[in-house]
């Protein structure tokens, strides 16, 4: 098992991450890897931007992995997704990945180490995609040095063919973090930069629908201080400025551009991790971002509802529990207050993550 030691962005999502391992000790091995994820998230929301709903289900991803060399990994498997309350599987999809590492550089083709692995803040990339849109397919480049982390990726969302009655869809972006200070005194000072782009279009379909290209950018400052106290283990601050731009030729959205301020102050304690977040967005839209932070509605009832200026105050209470058998239980309670409308909403979630690797055999090809 390999859980990422880092967890940037504004939340500690390490329990959800699995970096496919590479190294000389894996050479010529054939392994079975199993990823399991069970989730239950109840959004008790009563606002017009993001209506309340409940996620309840399970995902399973078994894979066969072969290492022709210590720095090269080939894998094939299947992704199964079942929502409770229905008799059918929500998704059955094949998994194929090639991962190659040379020094600090890593390339992936096929299924990406995507979603929460990218490390985005929630206004740019919705946490709930891990439950409803987990897989990404395309190409990814990662750079990891003692001071710099970079993740650049392209997700080919929907392939278009000649005479298709739908548009092709592609998404991509990058996350970059450069650590200005990291020392034995447990200080971390880092400059993050994050970018996403989404595009819908194509030239071989049969529908008369305009192209759409949207950009989202965020940058700011991350500061973390580790403490020697038994009660409070660390305090941290994350501040971001965000920007949205509709680069399309036509204006289909109610806002052509927008901005946001996202501030997070937190403490990691022996009992749980606590965080207070403030969001102020003006005309902000993000097709991959969390629905709560948008200035446009995702409601099926209030379809055309908008809020040019949206302000939220969010409290987060988070805790990971290490259970036997490489299982991690995560609990999250997140009440929020809508400052503009005077509304109090909350969500509560339970997650179980399982990541395990089993050695089947060691192959000795002729060389």
C-alpha positions, 0 to 999 in steps of 0.5 A: 500500500502507498498513501501519499505523504503530502496533502496540499490544498485546503483539506487533508485528503490523504485517506483518499489518495493512492500513489501507484508505487514504483521502485527497484524492489518491484521489478518483474513482479506481478501483483493484484491491487484492490482499491475499495471506497464506501461513502455516505454523505448527507447534504442538508442544504436548503439554498437555491444554489446547491440543493440538498442530496445524499450520496450512499454507495460503494466503489471497487477497483481491482487491478493486475499490475506488472513491473517490466522494470522498477520504474515502469508499471503496467496495469489493467483492471475494472472499476465498479460503482454501485449506489445503494437504493438501486439494483443496478451498477452505476458504472462498469469501466475498464482500467488501463494505465502505464506509469513511468518514472525517471528521477523527479519526473513521472508520466502516466498514460491511461487512467490518471492519478486524478481527482483529489490527487491533483490537490485543488481547492474546492472552488476549482475542483469539487471534493464530491467528484470522488463519489460521482465522477472519480475516473479521469483518462488521458495523460499526466505529468508529475514533477516532485522535488524537495521544494516543488510539486507540479501536476499537469494533466489532460482528461479526455472526457468524451470522445466525438466521432463523425456524425455524433449528435453530441460535442466532444469534451475535454478538461485539464489543468495543473497544480504547482506548489513551491515551498519557500520555507520548510525546516526542522522547526516545522515551518512550511511556507508555500506559494500555490498556483492552480489552473483548470480549463474545460472545453466543449466543441468539435467539428464533426458532429451533427448539432448546431451548438456553440463552442465553450471554453472556460478557465479558472485560476487560483493563487495564494499563500500556504503557511503551516506550523507544527507544534509539540503540544499533545493537544494541538499538533499544528496550525495552518492558514491557506489564502487564495484569490480565484479568477474565472473567465469565459473564453467562448465566442458566444455568451451562454453563461450569465457571467463572462468573468468572476473572482473569489476570495477563499480563506482557511484557518485551521488547527490539527488537534489530537481529537480532530482537525478543525477548520474555518473557511470564508468564501466571497465570490462575485460572478464566479463559475467553475465547471469542475468546482464545488457547487456551493461556491458558484454564482449560478444554480445547480438546482433542477427547480431554480434553474435560472437563479443566480447570485452575483455576490456569494458569501459563505462561512464554513466550519469543518470538523474532520477525523481519520481513524486507522482500522485493522486491515489497511482500512481508514474511516473518515468522518466529516461534519461541515456546517455552513452559514450563508451570509447573504441570505441568512441560511444555515445548512450542514453536511455530515459524511462517513467514508471508508477507504481500503488500498491493498497490494498482493504479490502473486508471483515474480516473473523472470523473463529472458534478458 
